[in-house]
Amino acid sequence: MADDWPQALLQRIVFPWLVDARIELAVLRLDCIDPSVNGNKPFKLAGYLAEARARDADTLISLGGPYSNHLHALASVGRREGFHTVGLVRGHPCRTPTIDDLEACGMHLHWLGYQGYRERHRPGFWDDWLARYPTAMEIPEGGGGLMGAVGCSPIVDLIRKSLHAVDWPEYDQIWIAAGTGTTLAGLVLAEAGAHPVVGALAVPCDHGVPENVGQIFAAAMRTNMRYRLVDASRRGFGRVDDELLGFMRTCEAQCGVPLEPIYTAKTLLALKQAVEANALEAGSRIVFVHTGGLQGRRGFDVY
Ligand SMILES: Cc1ncc(COP(=O)(O)O)c(C=O)c1O
């Protein structure tokens, strides 16, 4: 897949609130790397796909909600790479554009309800599903865990290799959305302290992101990693308000980069708030990683 990706993924973007603070921003357009499997998803899934091939699994099974970017990417990549796919979906049967796409890709869906979905943390949960699909390999929710994080480490190489496109000799910080913190952890591991990575939390602060990131570092046997989390959640995962949507529309009009309200627009809004609070030094060069998720935007009345 990676051979087909555009080389210069970094693009300068300018907003009035950056100019006033003399801060430069470049966006890493992971949303552009492929029409259906893009953003952080090809990275988070890469190790799992290799593992499935090594184990001779012919089916990939995972979990997500009815707008899940993860299931969307899994269904597409499964169809492309010759795997059957099974999606365990949170809640009760409903139609969303994402569900339509999953079915069009041939993903077999099981609706778990809400209580059934909470069971995913019960020991033995996967054993039951693997008894039903004996040739399948399970992928944790969102493609998390060390394997997902390690798959994201090459994103830092992409930044380094693309710096020439924005005429920067260096960068000072990376900003990226964090849901579970898996993608962030992969970047932090790859940076190994060279540059700070800031994770803009798309979930409230008590949703276990530091614990998850800590577990990934422990599994990788690494300590003293350099990262910071800021609350970008606006009081709930998936919670969208008029200020956020207005900000998103303005940003899109000013820079021409499509965003979505759950991860990327929240990250940029948190960055703006940090800039306005003078939390960033004048002259800083910031890389904002666009983690994709644009398919999920169809669930919102954005305009
Ligand atoms: C578009 C998008 N951005 C960011 C994230 C956050 O990724 P992570 O769970 O690895 O923190 C997700 C979830 O996977 C996502 O779908």
The ligand as an SDF file (V2000), in Angstrom:
LIG
                    3D

 16 16  0  0  0  0  0  0  0  0999 V2000
  -10.2440    9.8140   12.6300 C   0  0  0  0  0  0  0  0  0  0  0  0
   -9.6280    9.3680   13.8980 C   0  0  0  0  0  0  0  0  0  0  0  0
   -8.7010   10.1500   14.4660 N   0  0  0  0  0  0  0  0  0  0  0  0
   -8.1160    9.8260   15.6280 C   0  0  0  0  0  0  0  0  0  0  0  0
   -8.4410    8.6540   16.2790 C   0  0  0  0  0  0  0  0  0  0  0  0
   -7.7840    8.3580   17.5870 C   0  0  0  0  0  0  0  0  0  0  0  0
   -6.9270    7.2740   17.4710 O   0  0  0  0  0  0  0  0  0  0  0  0
   -6.4290    6.5180   18.7800 P   0  0  0  0  0  0  0  0  0  0  0  0
   -7.5800    5.6800   19.2710 O   0  0  0  0  0  0  0  0  0  0  0  0
   -5.3110    5.6900   18.2810 O   0  0  0  0  0  0  0  0  0  0  0  0
   -6.0610    7.5300   19.7840 O   0  0  0  0  0  0  0  0  0  0  0  0
   -9.3940    7.7890   15.7240 C   0  0  0  0  0  0  0  0  0  0  0  0
   -9.7190    6.5010   16.3450 C   0  0  0  0  0  0  0  0  0  0  0  0
   -9.1050    5.5210   15.9770 O   0  0  0  0  0  0  0  0  0  0  0  0
  -10.0040    8.1530   14.5030 C   0  0  0  0  0  0  0  0  0  0  0  0
  -10.9340    7.3740   13.9170 O   0  0  0  0  0  0  0  0  0  0  0  0
  1  2  1  0
  2  3  1  0
  2 15  2  0
  3  4  2  0
  4  5  1  0
  5  6  1  0
  5 12  2  0
  6  7  1  0
  7  8  1  0
  8  9  2  0
  8 10  1  0
  8 11  1  0
 12 13  1  0
 12 15  1  0
 13 14  2  0
 15 16  1  0
M  END
$$$$
